[in-house]
Amino acid sequence: MKILLKNAKILTFNDEDEILEHADLLIEGRKIAKIGKGLGEKADKVIDCTGKLVMPGLVNSHLHSDENMFRGLFDNMPLEPWMLYSCPPLQYGPFAPRLIYLRTMIGAMEMVKKGITCVQDDVSECPKATVEGYDQ
C-alpha cells in the first residue's frame, strides 16, 4: 500500500537538519520511499497535510505506567512524600489484571496521540511482580 502525505511541513532530521515547507512524503508499505516537493506519485491513499507537521516519532525513555492512575493526585510534592503516597508501603495492591491492562492502555493511547512511538516502561507491580501482571 502506498500513502502520500501532501503539502506538509517536514522535519527531516537529516545531516543538514532541513525543514521542508509544503513538501510531500511517500510511504510504501512500512517505509518512507520519497520525500520532496511536488511528488507526482500515484498512491492508494492521499492525505492533505496542509498546516500539519510530519516528523519522526518521539521516544519516551522513562515511564512508569503503574502511575497512570495517579495523575493530578500528588502534584507539586517533594520526592520523598510523593513516593510514600504513590507506592505506599502498606495496603497497595495487588491489582486485578484488567486494571493493570487498562492503566497501561490509558498511557499508551496518550503517547500515540502525542507522537510517541517507542517507550521504555519501568513498571512496578506491588506488592510483588507476577507473570500475569507483566503480561498485561
N, CA, C and O atoms as a GROMACS GRO file, in nm:
protein
  544
    1MET      N    1   0.084  -0.119   0.000
    1MET     CA    2   0.000   0.000   0.000
    1MET      C    3   0.088   0.124   0.000
    1MET      O    4   0.187   0.132   0.073
    2LYS      N    5   0.050   0.221  -0.081
    2LYS     CA    6   0.121   0.349  -0.088
    2LYS      C    7   0.034   0.458  -0.029
    2LYS      O    8  -0.084   0.470  -0.061
    3ILE      N    9   0.096   0.539   0.060
    3ILE     CA   10   0.028   0.654   0.119
    3ILE      C   11   0.111   0.778   0.087
    3ILE      O   12   0.232   0.779   0.108
    4LEU      N   13   0.044   0.881   0.037
    4LEU     CA   14   0.114   1.005   0.003
    4LEU      C   15   0.064   1.116   0.094
    4LEU      O   16  -0.055   1.149   0.096
    5LEU      N   17   0.155   1.174   0.170
    5LEU     CA   18   0.126   1.290   0.254
    5LEU      C   19   0.164   1.413   0.173
    5LEU      O   20   0.279   1.428   0.134
    6LYS      N   21   0.068   1.502   0.149
    6LYS     CA   22   0.091   1.618   0.061
    6LYS      C   23   0.093   1.747   0.141
    6LYS      O   24   0.020   1.763   0.239
    7ASN      N   25   0.178   1.839   0.098
    7ASN     CA   26   0.182   1.978   0.149
    7ASN      C   27   0.213   1.990   0.297
    7ASN      O   28   0.160   2.079   0.364
    8ALA      N   29   0.296   1.903   0.350
    8ALA     CA   30   0.328   1.905   0.493
    8ALA      C   31   0.453   1.989   0.521
    8ALA      O   32   0.534   2.014   0.431
    9LYS      N   33   0.466   2.031   0.644
    9LYS     CA   34   0.593   2.083   0.694
    9LYS      C   35   0.667   1.961   0.748
    9LYS      O   36   0.618   1.896   0.840
   10ILE      N   37   0.783   1.929   0.692
   10ILE     CA   38   0.853   1.805   0.726
   10ILE      C   39   0.985   1.835   0.794
   10ILE      O   40   1.071   1.904   0.740
   11LEU      N   41   0.999   1.782   0.915
   11LEU     CA   42   1.129   1.787   0.984
   11LEU      C   43   1.205   1.663   0.942
   11LEU      O   44   1.164   1.551   0.974
   12THR      N   45   1.315   1.680   0.871
   12THR     CA   46   1.385   1.564   0.815
   12THR      C   47   1.482   1.499   0.912
   12THR      O   48   1.502   1.378   0.907
   13PHE      N   49   1.542   1.576   1.000
   13PHE     CA   50   1.649   1.529   1.088
   13PHE      C   51   1.762   1.464   1.007
   13PHE      O   52   1.828   1.372   1.054
   14ASN      N   53   1.782   1.513   0.886
   14ASN     CA   54   1.895   1.465   0.806
   14ASN      C   55   2.022   1.538   0.850
   14ASN      O   56   2.019   1.615   0.946
   15ASP      N   57   2.132   1.517   0.780
   15ASP     CA   58   2.260   1.577   0.821
   15ASP      C   59   2.256   1.730   0.821
   15ASP      O   60   2.330   1.794   0.895
   16GLU      N   61   2.170   1.788   0.738
   16GLU     CA   62   2.158   1.934   0.731
   16GLU      C   63   2.044   1.987   0.818
   16GLU      O   64   2.021   2.108   0.822
   17ASP      N   65   1.973   1.900   0.887
   17ASP     CA   66   1.856   1.939   0.967
   17ASP      C   67   1.757   2.024   0.888
   17ASP      O   68   1.707   2.125   0.936
   18GLU      N   69   1.731   1.981   0.766
   18GLU     CA   70   1.639   2.056   0.679
   18GLU      C   71   1.496   2.050   0.732
   18GLU      O   72   1.450   1.950   0.785
   19ILE      N   73   1.429   2.162   0.715
   19ILE     CA   74   1.285   2.170   0.739
   19ILE      C   75   1.223   2.203   0.604
   19ILE      O   76   1.247   2.311   0.549
   20LEU      N   77   1.144   2.113   0.552
   20LEU     CA   78   1.083   2.131   0.421
   20LEU      C   79   0.942   2.185   0.437
   20LEU      O   80   0.860   2.126   0.507
   21GLU      N   81   0.914   2.296   0.372
   21GLU     CA   82   0.781   2.356   0.376
   21GLU      C   83   0.702   2.307   0.256
   21GLU      O   84   0.757   2.295   0.146
   22HIS      N   85   0.576   2.279   0.274
   22HIS     CA   86   0.485   2.237   0.166
   22HIS      C   87   0.545   2.124   0.085
   22HIS      O   88   0.550   2.130  -0.038
   23ALA      N   89   0.591   2.021   0.153
   23ALA     CA   90   0.656   1.907   0.088
   23ALA      C   91   0.569   1.783   0.099
   23ALA      O   92   0.471   1.779   0.174
   24ASP      N   93   0.606   1.682   0.022
   24ASP     CA   94   0.532   1.556   0.019
   24ASP      C   95   0.619   1.443   0.073
   24ASP      O   96   0.742   1.448   0.068
   25LEU      N   97   0.552   1.341   0.124
   25LEU     CA   98   0.623   1.224   0.175
   25LEU      C   99   0.545   1.101   0.129
   25LEU      O  100   0.425   1.088   0.152
   26LEU      N  101   0.616   1.010   0.063
   26LEU     CA  102   0.555   0.888   0.012
   26LEU      C  103   0.595   0.770   0.100
   26LEU      O  104   0.713   0.746   0.124
   27ILE      N  105   0.494   0.698   0.147
   27ILE     CA  106   0.516   0.578   0.228
   27ILE      C  107   0.476   0.458   0.145
   27ILE      O  108   0.365   0.451   0.093
   28GLU      N  109   0.568   0.362   0.133
   28GLU     CA  110   0.538   0.236   0.064
   28GLU      C  111   0.550   0.124   0.166
   28GLU      O  112   0.658   0.096   0.218
   29GLY      N  113   0.438   0.060   0.194
   29GLY     CA  114   0.438  -0.042   0.298
   29GLY      C  115   0.463   0.023   0.432
   29GLY      O  116   0.384   0.105   0.477
   30ARG      N  117   0.574  -0.014   0.496
   30ARG     CA  118   0.609   0.042   0.626
   30ARG      C  119   0.731   0.132   0.620
   30ARG      O  120   0.790   0.165   0.722
   31LYS      N  121   0.770   0.172   0.496
   31LYS     CA  122   0.892   0.252   0.481
   31LYS      C  123   0.864   0.382   0.408
   31LYS      O  124   0.777   0.390   0.321
   32ILE      N  125   0.941   0.484   0.443
   32ILE     CA  126   0.937   0.611   0.371
   32ILE      C  127   1.016   0.589   0.242
   32ILE      O  128   1.135   0.556   0.245
   33ALA      N  129   0.949   0.609   0.129
   33ALA     CA  130   1.013   0.585  -0.001
   33ALA      C  131   1.073   0.712  -0.059
   33ALA      O  132   1.183   0.709  -0.115
   34LYS      N  133   1.001   0.825  -0.046
   34LYS     CA  134   1.049   0.951  -0.103
   34LYS      C  135   1.001   1.068  -0.020
   34LYS      O  136   0.894   1.064   0.041
   35ILE      N  137   1.084   1.172  -0.021
   35ILE     CA  138   1.047   1.300   0.040
   35ILE      C  139   1.086   1.407  -0.059
   35ILE      O  140   1.196   1.405  -0.112
   36GLY      N  141   0.998   1.501  -0.083
   36GLY     CA  142   1.031   1.610  -0.174
   36GLY      C  143   0.911   1.696  -0.203
   36GLY      O  144   0.800   1.670  -0.155
   37LYS      N  145   0.933   1.798  -0.282
   37LYS     CA  146   0.825   1.888  -0.320
   37LYS      C  147   0.760   1.840  -0.448
   37LYS      O  148   0.827   1.801  -0.543
   38GLY      N  149   0.628   1.844  -0.448
   38GLY     CA  150   0.553   1.812  -0.569
   38GLY      C  151   0.571   1.670  -0.620
   38GLY      O  152   0.580   1.650  -0.741
   39LEU      N  153   0.576   1.574  -0.532
   39LEU     CA  154   0.587   1.435  -0.577
   39LEU      C  155   0.460   1.401  -0.655
   39LEU      O  156   0.350   1.417  -0.604
   40GLY      N  157   0.477   1.355  -0.775
   40GLY     CA  158   0.362   1.320  -0.858
   40GLY      C  159   0.330   1.173  -0.854
   40GLY      O  160   0.279   1.117  -0.952
   41GLU      N  161   0.359   1.110  -0.742
   41GLU     CA  162   0.340   0.966  -0.729
   41GLU      C  163   0.193   0.930  -0.716
   41GLU      O  164   0.115   1.002  -0.655
   42LYS      N  165   0.157   0.817  -0.774
   42LYS     CA  166   0.024   0.763  -0.752
   42LYS      C  167   0.027   0.687  -0.620
   42LYS      O  168   0.124   0.619  -0.588
   43ALA      N  169  -0.081   0.700  -0.543
   43ALA     CA  170  -0.088   0.635  -0.413
   43ALA      C  171  -0.228   0.581  -0.390
   43ALA      O  172  -0.326   0.629  -0.448
   44ASP      N  173  -0.235   0.479  -0.303
   44ASP     CA  174  -0.366   0.424  -0.265
   44ASP      C  175  -0.444   0.522  -0.180
   44ASP      O  176  -0.567   0.524  -0.182
   45LYS      N  177  -0.370   0.602  -0.104
   45LYS     CA  178  -0.435   0.700  -0.017
   45LYS      C  179  -0.353   0.828  -0.018
   45LYS      O  180  -0.231   0.825  -0.004
   46VAL      N  181  -0.420   0.941  -0.036
   46VAL     CA  182  -0.355   1.071  -0.035
   46VAL      C  183  -0.414   1.150   0.081
   46VAL      O  184  -0.536   1.161   0.095
   47ILE      N  185  -0.325   1.205   0.164
   47ILE     CA  186  -0.369   1.282   0.281
   47ILE      C  187  -0.316   1.424   0.267
   47ILE      O  188  -0.195   1.446   0.253
   48ASP      N  189  -0.408   1.520   0.270
   48ASP     CA  190  -0.367   1.661   0.264
   48ASP      C  191  -0.317   1.703   0.402
   48ASP      O  192  -0.394   1.702   0.498
   49CYS      N  193  -0.191   1.739   0.411
   49CYS     CA  194  -0.130   1.775   0.539
   49CYS      C  195  -0.102   1.925   0.548
   49CYS      O  196  -0.011   1.967   0.620
   50THR      N  197  -0.177   2.005   0.474
   50THR     CA  198  -0.161   2.149   0.482
   50THR      C  199  -0.180   2.195   0.626
   50THR      O  200  -0.280   2.163   0.690
   51GLY      N  201  -0.081   2.270   0.676
   51GLY     CA  202  -0.086   2.317   0.814
   51GLY      C  203  -0.049   2.212   0.918
   51GLY      O  204  -0.064   2.235   1.037
   52LYS      N  205   0.001   2.098   0.872
   52LYS     CA  206   0.038   1.988   0.963
   52LYS      C  207   0.190   1.968   0.961
   52LYS      O  208   0.258   2.005   0.866
   53LEU      N  209   0.240   1.910   1.069
   53LEU     CA  210   0.382   1.880   1.084
   53LEU      C  211   0.403   1.730   1.072
   53LEU      O  212   0.331   1.651   1.134
   54VAL      N  213   0.501   1.690   0.993
   54VAL     CA  214   0.541   1.549   0.981
   54VAL      C  215   0.684   1.539   1.031
   54VAL      O  216   0.773   1.611   0.987
   55MET      N  217   0.704   1.447   1.125
   55MET     CA  218   0.837   1.431   1.184
   55MET      C  219   0.851   1.288   1.234
   55MET      O  220   0.752   1.216   1.247
   56PRO      N  221   0.974   1.245   1.262
   56PRO     CA  222   0.992   1.110   1.319
   56PRO      C  223   0.923   1.101   1.455
   56PRO      O  224   0.902   1.202   1.523
   57GLY      N  225   0.887   0.979   1.492
   57GLY     CA  226   0.822   0.956   1.620
   57GLY      C  227   0.913   0.990   1.736
   57GLY      O  228   1.036   0.980   1.726
   58LEU      N  229   0.854   1.030   1.847
   58LEU     CA  230   0.928   1.063   1.968
   58LEU      C  231   0.950   0.937   2.051
   58LEU      O  232   0.880   0.837   2.035
   59VAL      N  233   1.049   0.944   2.141
   59VAL     CA  234   1.082   0.832   2.229
   59VAL      C  235   1.064   0.876   2.374
   59VAL      O  236   1.118   0.978   2.416
   60ASN      N  237   0.987   0.799   2.450
   60ASN     CA  238   0.974   0.820   2.593
   60ASN      C  239   1.064   0.716   2.659
   60ASN      O  240   1.032   0.598   2.664
   61SER      N  241   1.177   0.762   2.710
   61SER     CA  242   1.277   0.667   2.760
   61SER      C  243   1.262   0.637   2.909
   61SER      O  244   1.344   0.564   2.966
   62HIS      N  245   1.158   0.691   2.973
   62HIS     CA  246   1.139   0.663   3.116
   62HIS      C  247   0.993   0.684   3.152
   62HIS      O  248   0.946   0.797   3.165
   63LEU      N  249   0.922   0.575   3.168
   63LEU     CA  250   0.780   0.579   3.203
   63LEU      C  251   0.754   0.479   3.313
   63LEU      O  252   0.818   0.374   3.320
   64HIS      N  253   0.659   0.510   3.400
   64HIS     CA  254   0.608   0.417   3.500
   64HIS      C  255   0.458   0.406   3.476
   64HIS      O  256   0.381   0.484   3.532
   65SER      N  257   0.415   0.311   3.393
   65SER     CA  258   0.273   0.302   3.359
   65SER      C  259   0.187   0.270   3.480
   65SER      O  260   0.066   0.296   3.478
   66ASP      N  261   0.246   0.213   3.584
   66ASP     CA  262   0.168   0.185   3.704
   66ASP      C  263   0.124   0.314   3.773
   66ASP      O  264   0.038   0.308   3.861
   67GLU      N  265   0.178   0.428   3.736
   67GLU     CA  266   0.140   0.556   3.796
   67GLU      C  267   0.038   0.633   3.713
   67GLU      O  268   0.002   0.745   3.748
   68ASN      N  269  -0.009   0.574   3.603
   68ASN     CA  270  -0.105   0.645   3.518
   68ASN      C  271  -0.233   0.683   3.592
   68ASN      O  272  -0.295   0.785   3.560
   69MET      N  273  -0.273   0.604   3.688
   69MET     CA  274  -0.397   0.632   3.761
   69MET      C  275  -0.379   0.739   3.869
   69MET      O  276  -0.477   0.778   3.933
   70PHE      N  277  -0.256   0.787   3.891
   70PHE     CA  278  -0.230   0.885   3.996
   70PHE      C  279  -0.226   1.028   3.945
   70PHE      O  280  -0.201   1.120   4.023
   71ARG      N  281  -0.251   1.049   3.818
   71ARG     CA  282  -0.236   1.182   3.760
   71ARG      C  283  -0.311   1.287   3.840
   71ARG      O  284  -0.431   1.273   3.866
   72GLY      N  285  -0.241   1.392   3.877
   72GLY     CA  286  -0.300   1.504   3.947
   72GLY      C  287  -0.320   1.486   4.096
   72GLY      O  288  -0.356   1.581   4.165
   73LEU      N  289  -0.297   1.366   4.148
   73LEU     CA  290  -0.320   1.343   4.291
   73LEU      C  291  -0.210   1.399   4.379
   73LEU      O  292  -0.238   1.447   4.489
   74PHE      N  293  -0.087   1.395   4.333
   74PHE     CA  294   0.026   1.430   4.419
   74PHE      C  295   0.114   1.537   4.354
   74PHE      O  296   0.236   1.536   4.374
   75ASP      N  297   0.056   1.628   4.279
   75ASP     CA  298   0.133   1.732   4.211
   75ASP      C  299   0.205   1.823   4.311
   75ASP      O  300   0.154   1.849   4.420
   76ASN      N  301   0.322   1.869   4.272
   76ASN     CA  302   0.400   1.969   4.347
   76ASN      C  303   0.443   1.923   4.486
   76ASN      O  304   0.462   2.005   4.576
   77MET      N  305   0.460   1.792   4.502
   77MET     CA  306   0.511   1.739   4.630
   77MET      C  307   0.661   1.714   4.617
   77MET      O  308   0.709   1.681   4.509
   78PRO      N  309   0.735   1.728   4.726
   78PRO     CA  310   0.875   1.685   4.725
   78PRO      C  311   0.881   1.534   4.698
   78PRO      O  312   0.784   1.462   4.723
   79LEU      N  313   0.993   1.486   4.650
   79LEU     CA  314   1.008   1.348   4.606
   79LEU      C  315   0.973   1.246   4.715
   79LEU      O  316   0.897   1.153   4.689
   80GLU      N  317   1.027   1.262   4.835
   80GLU     CA  318   1.009   1.159   4.938
   80GLU      C  319   0.863   1.142   4.979
   80GLU      O  320   0.815   1.028   4.982
   81PRO      N  321   0.788   1.249   5.010
   81PRO     CA  322   0.646   1.230   5.040
   81PRO      C  323   0.569   1.176   4.919
   81PRO      O  324   0.480   1.093   4.933
   82TRP      N  325   0.604   1.224   4.800
   82TRP     CA  326   0.538   1.175   4.679
   82TRP      C  327   0.555   1.024   4.666
   82TRP      O  328   0.460   0.954   4.632
   83MET      N  329   0.675   0.974   4.692
   83MET     CA  330   0.699   0.830   4.681
   83MET      C  331   0.615   0.751   4.781
   83MET      O  332   0.566   0.643   4.749
   84LEU      N  333   0.598   0.804   4.901
   84LEU     CA  334   0.516   0.734   5.001
   84LEU      C  335   0.369   0.728   4.958
   84LEU      O  336   0.301   0.628   4.983
   85TYR      N  337   0.320   0.834   4.896
   85TYR     CA  338   0.181   0.835   4.851
   85TYR      C  339   0.162   0.752   4.723
   85TYR      O  340   0.062   0.683   4.709
   86SER      N  341   0.257   0.760   4.632
   86SER     CA  342   0.239   0.693   4.503
   86SER      C  343   0.260   0.542   4.511
   86SER      O  344   0.204   0.468   4.430
   87CYS      N  345   0.338   0.494   4.606
   87CYS     CA  346   0.355   0.350   4.628
   87CYS      C  347   0.368   0.327   4.778
   87CYS      O  348   0.477   0.299   4.827
   88PRO      N  349   0.256   0.338   4.850
   88PRO     CA  350   0.264   0.326   4.996
   88PRO      C  351   0.313   0.189   5.038
   88PRO      O  352   0.288   0.089   4.971
   89PRO      N  353   0.384   0.185   5.150
   89PRO     CA  354   0.442   0.057   5.194
   89PRO      C  355   0.337  -0.045   5.237
   89PRO      O  356   0.364  -0.165   5.234
   90LEU      N  357   0.219  -0.001   5.277
   90LEU     CA  358   0.115  -0.094   5.322
   90LEU      C  359  -0.013  -0.074   5.241
   90LEU      O  360  -0.041   0.036   5.194
   91GLN      N  361  -0.088  -0.181   5.225
   91GLN     CA  362  -0.219  -0.178   5.162
   91GLN      C  363  -0.217  -0.120   5.021
   91GLN      O  364  -0.300  -0.036   4.987
   92TYR      N  365  -0.125  -0.164   4.939
   92TYR     CA  366  -0.118  -0.121   4.799
   92TYR      C  367  -0.111  -0.246   4.713
   92TYR      O  368  -0.012  -0.319   4.715
   93GLY      N  369  -0.215  -0.271   4.638
   93GLY     CA  370  -0.217  -0.388   4.552
   93GLY      C  371  -0.250  -0.512   4.632
   93GLY      O  372  -0.271  -0.503   4.753
   94PRO      N  373  -0.256  -0.625   4.570
   94PRO     CA  374  -0.238  -0.643   4.427
   94PRO      C  375  -0.360  -0.594   4.349
   94PRO      O  376  -0.470  -0.581   4.403
   95PHE      N  377  -0.337  -0.567   4.219
   95PHE     CA  378  -0.443  -0.516   4.133
   95PHE      C  379  -0.488  -0.625   4.037
   95PHE      O  380  -0.411  -0.713   3.999
   96ALA      N  381  -0.613  -0.617   3.999
   96ALA     CA  382  -0.668  -0.711   3.902
   96ALA      C  383  -0.597  -0.696   3.769
   96ALA      O  384  -0.563  -0.584   3.731
   97PRO      N  385  -0.572  -0.805   3.698
   97PRO     CA  386  -0.506  -0.797   3.568
   97PRO      C  387  -0.575  -0.698   3.472
   97PRO      O  388  -0.507  -0.629   3.396
   98ARG      N  389  -0.708  -0.692   3.475
   98ARG     CA  390  -0.780  -0.600   3.387
   98ARG      C  391  -0.747  -0.455   3.418
   98ARG      O  392  -0.733  -0.374   3.327
   99LEU      N  393  -0.733  -0.420   3.546
   99LEU     CA  394  -0.697  -0.284   3.584
   99LEU      C  395  -0.554  -0.252   3.539
   99LEU      O  396  -0.526  -0.141   3.493
  100ILE      N  397  -0.464  -0.348   3.552
  100ILE     CA  398  -0.326  -0.328   3.505
  100ILE      C  399  -0.327  -0.301   3.355
  100ILE      O  400  -0.259  -0.210   3.308
  101TYR      N  401  -0.405  -0.379   3.281
  101TYR     CA  402  -0.416  -0.361   3.136
  101TYR      C  403  -0.472  -0.222   3.104
  101TYR      O  404  -0.417  -0.153   3.018
  102LEU      N  405  -0.579  -0.182   3.170
  102LEU     CA  406  -0.643  -0.054   3.141
  102LEU      C  407  -0.553   0.064   3.172
  102LEU      O  408  -0.546   0.159   3.093
  103ARG      N  409  -0.483   0.061   3.285
  103ARG     CA  410  -0.395   0.173   3.318
  103ARG      C  411  -0.278   0.183   3.219
  103ARG      O  412  -0.230   0.292   3.189
  104THR      N  413  -0.234   0.068   3.170
  104THR     CA  414  -0.127   0.068   3.070
  104THR      C  415  -0.177   0.124   2.938
  104THR      O  416  -0.108   0.202   2.872
  105MET      N  417  -0.298   0.084   2.897
  105MET     CA  418  -0.354   0.131   2.770
  105MET      C  419  -0.385   0.280   2.773
  105MET      O  420  -0.372   0.348   2.671
  106ILE      N  421  -0.427   0.333   2.890
  106ILE     CA  422  -0.451   0.477   2.901
  106ILE      C  423  -0.323   0.553   2.865
  106ILE      O  424  -0.326   0.648   2.786
  107GLY      N  425  -0.211   0.510   2.922
  107GLY     CA  426  -0.083   0.574   2.891
  107GLY      C  427  -0.042   0.554   2.747
  107GLY      O  428   0.010   0.646   2.684
  108ALA      N  429  -0.065   0.434   2.692
  108ALA     CA  430  -0.028   0.407   2.553
  108ALA      C  431  -0.107   0.496   2.457
  108ALA      O  432  -0.051   0.550   2.362
  109MET      N  433  -0.236   0.511   2.482
  109MET     CA  434  -0.318   0.596   2.394
  109MET      C  435  -0.273   0.741   2.402
  109MET      O  436  -0.269   0.810   2.300
  110GLU      N  437  -0.241   0.787   2.520
  110GLU     CA  438  -0.193   0.924   2.536
  110GLU      C  439  -0.062   0.945   2.460
  110GLU      O  440  -0.044   1.048   2.394
  111MET      N  441   0.028   0.847   2.468
  111MET     CA  442   0.156   0.861   2.399
  111MET      C  443   0.139   0.861   2.247
  111MET      O  444   0.201   0.943   2.179
  112VAL      N  445   0.056   0.772   2.195
  112VAL     CA  446   0.033   0.770   2.050
  112VAL      C  447  -0.024   0.903   2.004
  112VAL      O  448   0.015   0.956   1.900
  113LYS      N  449  -0.117   0.957   2.082
  113LYS     CA  450  -0.178   1.087   2.048
  113LYS      C  451  -0.074   1.198   2.042
  113LYS      O  452  -0.088   1.292   1.964
  114LYS      N  453   0.030   1.188   2.124
  114LYS     CA  454   0.134   1.291   2.129
  114LYS      C  455   0.255   1.261   2.041
  114LYS      O  456   0.354   1.334   2.045
  115GLY      N  457   0.248   1.154   1.961
  115GLY     CA  458   0.355   1.125   1.867
  115GLY      C  459   0.467   1.038   1.921
  115GLY      O  460   0.572   1.028   1.859
  116ILE      N  461   0.447   0.976   2.035
  116ILE     CA  462   0.548   0.887   2.093
  116ILE      C  463   0.529   0.749   2.032
  116ILE      O  464   0.422   0.689   2.041
  117THR      N  465   0.635   0.699   1.970
  117THR     CA  466   0.626   0.570   1.901
  117THR      C  467   0.711   0.461   1.965
  117THR      O  468   0.708   0.346   1.922
  118CYS      N  469   0.787   0.497   2.069
  118CYS     CA  470   0.872   0.400   2.137
  118CYS      C  471   0.876   0.438   2.286
  118CYS      O  472   0.886   0.555   2.320
  119VAL      N  473   0.868   0.336   2.372
  119VAL     CA  474   0.866   0.366   2.515
  119VAL      C  475   0.943   0.259   2.593
  119VAL      O  476   0.941   0.141   2.558
  120GLN      N  477   1.010   0.303   2.699
  120GLN     CA  478   1.071   0.214   2.797
  120GLN      C  479   0.988   0.227   2.923
  120GLN      O  480   0.993   0.329   2.992
  121ASP      N  481   0.911   0.124   2.954
  121ASP     CA  482   0.820   0.128   3.069
  121ASP      C  483   0.887   0.061   3.188
  121ASP      O  484   0.909  -0.061   3.188
  122ASP      N  485   0.920   0.140   3.289
  122ASP     CA  486   0.978   0.089   3.413
  122ASP      C  487   0.865   0.061   3.512
  122ASP      O  488   0.858   0.120   3.619
  123VAL      N  489   0.778  -0.029   3.472
  123VAL     CA  490   0.659  -0.059   3.552
  123VAL      C  491   0.697  -0.137   3.677
  123VAL      O  492   0.793  -0.215   3.678
  124SER      N  493   0.621  -0.114   3.782
  124SER     CA  494   0.638  -0.197   3.901
  124SER      C  495   0.500  -0.245   3.943
  124SER      O  496   0.400  -0.176   3.923
  125GLU      N  497   0.497  -0.362   4.000
  125GLU     CA  498   0.371  -0.421   4.044
  125GLU      C  499   0.385  -0.451   4.192
  125GLU      O  500   0.472  -0.526   4.235
  126CYS      N  501   0.296  -0.391   4.270
  126CYS     CA  502   0.302  -0.410   4.415
  126CYS      C  503   0.191  -0.503   4.460
  126CYS      O  504   0.084  -0.502   4.398
  127PRO      N  505   0.208  -0.582   4.559
  127PRO     CA  506   0.325  -0.591   4.646
  127PRO      C  507   0.440  -0.672   4.587
  127PRO      O  508   0.552  -0.666   4.638
  128LYS      N  509   0.413  -0.750   4.479
  128LYS     CA  510   0.521  -0.824   4.415
  128LYS      C  511   0.486  -0.844   4.268
  128LYS      O  512   0.369  -0.843   4.230
  129ALA      N  513   0.587  -0.863   4.187
  129ALA     CA  514   0.568  -0.884   4.044
  129ALA      C  515   0.508  -1.021   4.018
  129ALA      O  516   0.540  -1.119   4.086
  130THR      N  517   0.420  -1.027   3.919
  130THR     CA  518   0.362  -1.153   3.876
  130THR      C  519   0.371  -1.165   3.724
  130THR      O  520   0.372  -1.064   3.654
  131VAL      N  521   0.378  -1.286   3.675
  131VAL     CA  522   0.382  -1.307   3.531
  131VAL      C  523   0.255  -1.254   3.466
  131VAL      O  524   0.260  -1.188   3.362
  132GLU      N  525   0.141  -1.281   3.527
  132GLU     CA  526   0.013  -1.236   3.471
  132GLU      C  527   0.007  -1.082   3.466
  132GLU      O  528  -0.042  -1.025   3.368
  133GLY      N  529   0.056  -1.016   3.569
  133GLY     CA  530   0.057  -0.870   3.573
  133GLY      C  531   0.144  -0.812   3.462
  133GLY      O  532   0.103  -0.717   3.395
  134TYR      N  533   0.262  -0.867   3.442
  134TYR     CA  534   0.351  -0.816   3.338
  134TYR      C  535   0.299  -0.849   3.198
  134TYR      O  536   0.329  -0.777   3.103
  135ASP      N  537   0.223  -0.957   3.185
  135ASP     CA  538   0.161  -0.988   3.055
  135ASP      C  539   0.061  -0.881   3.014
  135ASP      O  540   0.039  -0.857   2.895
  136GLN      N  541   0.000  -0.818   3.113
  136GLN     CA  542  -0.099  -0.714   3.083
  136GLN      C  543  -0.032  -0.591   3.028
  136GLN      O  544  -0.099  -0.492   2.996
   0.00000   0.00000   0.00000
